[in-house]
Amino acid sequence: MNDFNEKLARLAVKYAIDVQPGDDVSVEGSEVANDLIKAICIEVIKAGGHPYPISAIKGLNVATLKYGNDEQLQYIGPGMKMLIQKFQARIQILADYNTMKMTDIDPDKQNRFQRNPEFPELMKTYMERVEKKELKWVVVPYPCDALAQDAKTDTESYKEFVYKALKLDAEDPAEEWRKIEKEQDLKVEILNKVENIQVLGEDTDITLSVKGRPWENCCGHENLPDGEIFTSPIENSVNGKIRFTYPGIYQGKEVENIYLEFKDGKVIKATAEKGQELLDTILKIENANILGEFAIGTNYGVTKFTKNMLFDEKIGGTMHMALGMGFPETKSENQECAIHWDILKDMSGENSKIIADGKIIYQDGKWKI
């Protein structure tokens, strides 16, 4: 695994976003991932692009939240605006020195940035450019100590887990992701003809319409590792109840045993065994009480819950929903919400089913199509 940085950098730059000569590429991550940031910048240069490295200084975000006034917390700098409006590619490295660093920060204070009146329009521009392929992006992991601790394992074992999940152990990792793309294309072709979905399981009986909403094949171009198929439900069609069996992770904080009830597309009841106040705060964000995504995990090589949604939402045998912003490519009409919060449900248990137009397509964690 000594080749981890070089192989991941090549996969991200050459396969995931296919950097072209002249592309401006932001490479963003924590200082704990500086060796991967450097490796990615080198690959961008080799591809003829212009890397723009952004390495976050340990503790600076927390200090800003602790000492910043309202104007400072809502400030969107010219660098971020330029990235969203002008850059051709964005690579975000998921790494941290402490994933619990926000624990003592008031959730309301954390959300003030999203109340900037410019934020919704900026996010709309971002999503539109992504849909038009004017801005390519990918999120990649770096196996640091903090993420290993969240996964309840040692760093070396976690690095091996990440290495295999990324398929870096294959002779040609990019070719492995191309095979997945072809396999999932067949399921997407079937799902694109579906009108109504019902999910059944523990404390769960929820229905939604996906008529006319295209499904997306996630195969390593925007997330690495990858492995999911998703769409955006028709906003006012969601009705029923669902209990999520894994904790929702929001800015490093956990909300456990989440139970939601929907009526005509909006959350009308929300409870949590732990983190009720945070859940209530999230749902107060404009349009965060509407579903922006319905998705099924397809990566059976991701075998454990790690408190890292980059991996967890891909777990084969699970499905997830996201409160808040949907995606232009799936024709979501909820694109102006400031958040997109994924919450995960285990579907491998007995009597867990996904039914499409009256036909079981997924049962006990396995595809039936």
Wavefront OBJ file of the C-alpha trace (Angstrom):
o trace
v 0.000 0.000 0.000
v 3.026 2.279 -0.286
v 1.602 3.402 -3.617
v -1.686 4.615 -2.053
v -1.246 8.342 -2.784
v 0.049 7.897 -6.310
v -2.637 5.379 -7.364
v -5.486 7.368 -5.822
v -4.185 10.609 -7.348
v -4.059 9.004 -10.783
v -7.545 7.509 -10.382
v -9.024 10.841 -9.292
v -7.346 12.991 -11.940
v -7.379 10.645 -14.939
v -10.551 8.597 -14.391
v -12.896 10.458 -12.050
v -12.713 13.987 -13.444
v -10.482 13.508 -16.504
v -8.487 16.727 -16.164
v -7.813 18.407 -19.496
v -4.986 20.789 -20.490
v -5.738 24.278 -19.205
v -8.235 23.177 -16.534
v -8.174 25.106 -13.251
v -8.431 22.475 -10.505
v -8.905 23.134 -6.794
v -7.376 20.470 -4.538
v -8.893 20.854 -1.083
v -8.106 19.041 2.142
v -6.856 19.101 5.701
v -3.160 19.549 6.388
v -3.083 15.940 7.647
v -3.477 14.926 3.984
v -0.726 17.149 2.585
v 1.103 14.195 0.986
v -2.035 13.241 -0.955
v -2.673 16.902 -1.866
v 0.842 17.040 -3.318
v 0.410 13.763 -5.236
v -2.854 14.987 -6.771
v -1.310 18.345 -7.728
v 1.502 16.487 -9.490
v -1.018 14.416 -11.483
v -2.944 17.575 -12.418
v 0.287 19.135 -13.700
v 1.082 15.986 -15.702
v -2.387 16.218 -17.267
v -1.715 19.823 -18.320
v -3.977 21.432 -15.720
v -3.391 24.143 -13.137
v -3.691 22.885 -9.536
v -4.884 25.246 -6.837
v -4.087 23.554 -3.504
v -6.126 24.517 -0.428
v -4.845 22.987 2.813
v -6.954 23.750 5.896
v -4.977 24.727 9.001
v -5.732 22.677 12.088
v -8.238 24.401 14.380
v -8.894 27.430 12.173
v -12.524 26.555 11.362
v -13.303 26.067 15.050
v -11.639 29.381 15.928
v -13.716 31.175 13.287
v -16.930 29.757 14.733
v -15.910 30.577 18.294
v -14.814 34.159 17.721
v -16.473 35.267 14.479
v -19.396 37.692 14.475
v -22.524 37.202 12.353
v -21.083 39.082 9.379
v -17.904 37.004 9.430
v -19.772 33.700 9.814
v -21.974 34.477 6.812
v -19.120 35.739 4.645
v -18.507 34.033 1.293
v -15.045 34.978 0.101
v -14.047 35.807 -3.487
v -12.000 32.617 -3.684
v -15.044 30.407 -3.091
v -17.115 32.419 -5.574
v -14.411 32.103 -8.227
v -14.131 28.357 -7.629
v -17.865 27.841 -8.113
v -18.247 30.236 -11.029
v -15.016 29.753 -12.991
v -13.043 26.587 -12.145
v -13.326 23.486 -14.341
v -12.651 20.867 -11.653
v -12.691 20.344 -7.906
v -11.083 17.557 -5.872
v -12.043 17.414 -2.187
v -10.040 15.219 0.166
v -11.915 13.845 3.141
v -9.501 13.927 6.083
v -9.428 15.468 9.533
v -7.379 15.744 12.688
v -10.532 15.464 14.849
v -13.986 14.628 13.494
v -15.570 15.709 16.795
v -14.110 19.206 16.761
v -17.540 20.832 16.318
v -19.159 19.044 19.268
v -19.256 22.086 21.549
v -20.134 24.591 18.814
v -23.756 25.789 18.783
v -25.488 24.164 15.733
v -27.267 27.439 15.030
v -23.912 29.200 14.809
v -22.603 26.545 12.423
v -25.534 27.121 10.081
v -25.194 30.914 9.861
v -22.908 30.653 6.835
v -25.816 29.095 4.962
v -28.052 32.071 5.767
v -26.052 34.405 3.574
v -28.627 35.632 1.004
v -26.090 34.897 -1.750
v -25.711 31.261 -0.707
v -28.784 29.732 -2.420
v -28.007 31.416 -5.744
v -24.354 30.385 -5.494
v -25.353 26.773 -4.810
v -27.761 26.903 -7.744
v -24.915 28.063 -10.002
v -22.738 25.264 -8.648
v -25.337 22.580 -9.348
v -26.119 23.945 -12.809
v -22.445 23.974 -13.794
v -22.047 20.434 -12.476
v -25.078 19.278 -14.493
v -23.642 20.849 -17.661
v -20.234 19.225 -16.940
v -18.681 22.681 -16.810
v -17.475 21.880 -13.288
v -16.346 18.326 -12.576
v -15.827 17.254 -8.987
v -14.839 14.251 -6.917
v -14.506 13.513 -3.203
v -11.721 11.122 -2.166
v -10.714 9.746 1.258
v -7.418 9.906 3.081
v -6.941 7.183 5.740
v -5.950 9.363 8.702
v -6.042 8.594 12.437
v -9.298 10.460 13.104
v -11.280 8.573 10.456
v -9.810 5.276 11.657
v -10.959 6.079 15.197
v -14.490 6.776 13.961
v -14.443 3.398 12.219
v -13.271 1.811 15.498
v -10.094 0.348 14.051
v -6.372 1.050 13.878
v -5.036 3.322 11.151
v -3.174 0.610 9.237
v -6.259 -1.646 9.104
v -8.371 1.334 8.062
v -5.907 2.183 5.289
v -6.195 -1.385 3.991
v -10.007 -1.102 4.101
v -9.882 2.182 2.130
v -7.334 0.779 -0.336
v -9.601 -2.146 -1.199
v -12.808 -0.068 -1.230
v -11.175 2.204 -3.826
v -10.114 -0.909 -5.789
v -6.514 0.273 -5.684
v -5.533 -3.369 -5.130
v -6.591 -4.134 -8.719
v -4.081 -4.087 -11.550
v -6.170 -1.403 -13.263
v -8.483 0.344 -10.737
v -10.094 2.520 -13.417
v -11.110 -0.544 -15.419
v -12.779 -2.033 -12.318
v -14.913 1.103 -11.959
v -15.814 0.945 -15.656
v -17.120 -2.606 -15.123
v -19.307 -1.363 -12.255
v -20.612 1.418 -14.494
v -21.768 -1.127 -17.097
v -23.439 -3.360 -14.491
v -25.332 -0.484 -12.908
v -26.416 0.903 -16.266
v -28.674 -2.160 -16.630
v -30.450 -1.410 -13.320
v -30.790 2.275 -14.148
v -32.424 1.366 -17.463
v -35.111 -0.587 -15.569
v -35.577 1.995 -12.804
v -36.037 4.837 -15.286
v -39.349 3.211 -16.270
v -40.631 3.065 -12.671
v -43.317 5.468 -11.402
v -43.916 4.573 -7.736
v -41.695 3.254 -4.949
v -42.649 1.721 -1.603
v -40.139 0.907 1.136
v -41.069 -1.597 3.845
v -39.062 -2.541 6.932
v -38.772 -2.036 10.675
v -41.072 0.883 11.626
v -41.080 1.706 7.935
v -43.801 1.978 5.326
v -43.154 4.901 3.037
v -44.242 5.663 -0.514
v -42.950 8.133 -3.078
v -43.248 8.860 -6.761
v -40.257 8.935 -9.098
v -42.268 9.313 -12.307
v -40.205 11.216 -14.832
v -37.237 11.494 -12.477
v -34.073 9.959 -13.969
v -31.855 7.653 -11.914
v -28.111 8.264 -11.702
v -25.379 5.639 -11.929
v -22.649 6.399 -9.367
v -19.491 4.627 -10.452
v -16.492 6.660 -9.335
v -16.772 9.959 -11.189
v -17.933 12.113 -8.254
v -17.191 9.926 -5.232
v -14.329 7.533 -4.633
v -15.137 4.937 -3.465
v -18.538 4.748 -5.087
v -21.427 2.380 -5.594
v -24.998 3.672 -5.471
v -27.979 4.378 -7.691
v -30.126 7.387 -6.832
v -32.870 9.748 -7.922
v -34.888 12.628 -6.481
v -38.508 11.839 -5.543
v -41.324 14.111 -6.644
v -41.336 16.540 -3.761
v -44.975 16.388 -2.646
v -45.360 12.636 -3.208
v -43.636 11.334 -0.074
v -45.997 9.828 2.514
v -45.543 7.452 5.427
v -42.945 6.633 8.050
v -39.342 5.478 8.165
v -36.845 4.599 10.890
v -33.166 4.937 10.040
v -31.051 2.229 11.635
v -27.714 4.031 11.462
v -26.955 7.374 13.149
v -27.116 10.482 11.012
v -23.798 12.343 11.073
v -24.052 16.128 10.782
v -20.891 18.255 11.038
v -19.275 15.592 13.222
v -22.259 15.163 15.538
v -24.427 12.051 15.745
v -28.212 11.877 15.686
v -29.258 8.347 16.671
v -32.334 6.263 15.913
v -33.988 8.842 13.658
v -37.689 8.358 12.962
v -39.498 10.531 10.410
v -43.083 10.801 9.277
v -43.999 12.497 5.996
v -47.253 13.882 4.663
v -47.510 15.224 1.125
v -43.751 15.508 0.895
v -42.926 17.248 4.178
v -41.699 15.982 7.535
v -44.545 16.264 10.054
v -42.888 14.319 12.876
v -39.208 13.813 13.702
v -37.765 12.045 16.739
v -34.316 10.841 17.729
v -33.047 8.808 20.648
v -29.988 11.063 20.789
v -29.512 14.488 19.187
v -33.137 15.641 19.144
v -32.148 19.301 19.456
v -29.775 19.029 16.508
v -32.421 17.240 14.439
v -34.909 20.016 15.201
v -32.326 22.647 14.231
v -31.604 20.938 10.911
v -35.304 20.748 10.042
v -35.658 24.494 10.634
v -33.363 25.159 7.669
v -35.519 26.255 4.745
v -36.676 23.250 2.664
v -34.677 20.792 4.785
v -37.956 19.052 5.651
v -38.265 17.858 2.030
v -36.537 14.824 0.521
v -33.937 15.623 -2.121
v -32.689 12.076 -2.725
v -33.681 8.424 -2.617
v -30.789 5.998 -3.101
v -29.734 2.355 -2.883
v -26.195 1.319 -1.929
v -24.575 -1.163 -4.335
v -21.023 -1.658 -3.064
v -20.923 -4.980 -1.215
v -17.176 -4.490 -0.811
v -17.836 -1.779 1.798
v -18.618 -4.100 4.673
v -18.717 -1.920 7.784
v -20.291 1.295 9.047
v -17.539 3.871 9.562
v -19.460 7.069 10.440
v -18.210 8.391 7.109
v -20.980 8.816 4.545
v -18.508 8.700 1.670
v -18.281 4.987 2.462
v -21.461 4.280 4.423
v -24.014 5.376 1.819
v -22.420 2.908 -0.609
v -22.816 -0.168 1.644
v -24.522 -2.972 -0.258
v -27.732 -3.943 1.534
v -28.632 -0.387 2.549
v -30.683 2.490 1.250
v -30.536 6.148 2.179
v -32.505 9.321 1.853
v -31.311 12.890 1.963
v -33.154 15.755 3.565
v -32.789 19.027 1.711
v -31.257 19.851 -1.632
v -31.792 17.567 -4.606
v -29.920 17.465 -7.887
v -30.600 19.089 -11.276
v -29.622 15.890 -13.090
v -32.513 14.076 -11.363
v -34.888 17.008 -12.034
v -35.254 17.886 -8.361
v -37.291 21.007 -7.682
v -35.717 21.397 -4.221
v -32.390 22.893 -5.296
v -32.266 25.996 -3.124
v -31.888 24.326 0.254
v -28.615 25.012 2.067
v -28.068 21.369 3.087
v -28.107 17.862 1.676
v -28.124 15.464 4.644
v -27.891 11.728 3.942
v -29.372 9.278 6.469
v -28.831 5.533 6.159
v -31.102 2.500 6.679
v -30.083 -1.164 6.807
v -32.242 -3.162 4.377
v -30.654 -6.570 4.943
v -33.106 -7.570 7.683
v -35.938 -10.005 7.174
v -39.020 -8.500 5.484
v -37.145 -5.402 4.299
v -38.330 -4.667 0.777
v -38.303 -2.060 -1.957
v -41.295 -2.365 -4.249
v -41.477 -0.633 -7.628
v -44.867 -0.360 -9.327
v -46.077 -3.342 -7.298
v -43.052 -5.553 -8.033
v -40.370 -6.434 -5.475
v -37.044 -5.180 -6.850
v -35.008 -5.417 -3.636
v -35.436 -7.765 -0.659
v -33.364 -8.581 2.422
v -30.515 -6.460 1.095
v -30.316 -8.057 -2.359
v -31.403 -6.934 -5.816
v -34.201 -8.848 -7.513
v -33.613 -7.221 -10.901
l 1 2 3 4 5 6 7 8 9 10 11 12 13 14 15 16 17 18 19 20 21 22 23 24 25 26 27 28 29 30 31 32 33 34 35 36 37 38 39 40 41 42 43 44 45 46 47 48 49 50 51 52 53 54 55 56 57 58 59 60 61 62 63 64 65 66 67 68 69 70 71 72 73 74 75 76 77 78 79 80 81 82 83 84 85 86 87 88 89 90 91 92 93 94 95 96 97 98 99 100 101 102 103 104 105 106 107 108 109 110 111 112 113 114 115 116 117 118 119 120 121 122 123 124 125 126 127 128 129 130 131 132 133 134 135 136 137 138 139 140 141 142 143 144 145 146 147 148 149 150 151 152 153 154 155 156 157 158 159 160 161 162 163 164 165 166 167 168 169 170 171 172 173 174 175 176 177 178 179 180 181 182 183 184 185 186 187 188 189 190 191 192 193 194 195 196 197 198 199 200 201 202 203 204 205 206 207 208 209 210 211 212 213 214 215 216 217 218 219 220 221 222 223 224 225 226 227 228 229 230 231 232 233 234 235 236 237 238 239 240 241 242 243 244 245 246 247 248 249 250 251 252 253 254 255 256 257 258 259 260 261 262 263 264 265 266 267 268 269 270 271 272 273 274 275 276 277 278 279 280 281 282 283 284 285 286 287 288 289 290 291 292 293 294 295 296 297 298 299 300 301 302 303 304 305 306 307 308 309 310 311 312 313 314 315 316 317 318 319 320 321 322 323 324 325 326 327 328 329 330 331 332 333 334 335 336 337 338 339 340 341 342 343 344 345 346 347 348 349 350 351 352 353 354 355 356 357 358 359 360 361 362 363 364 365 366 367 368 369
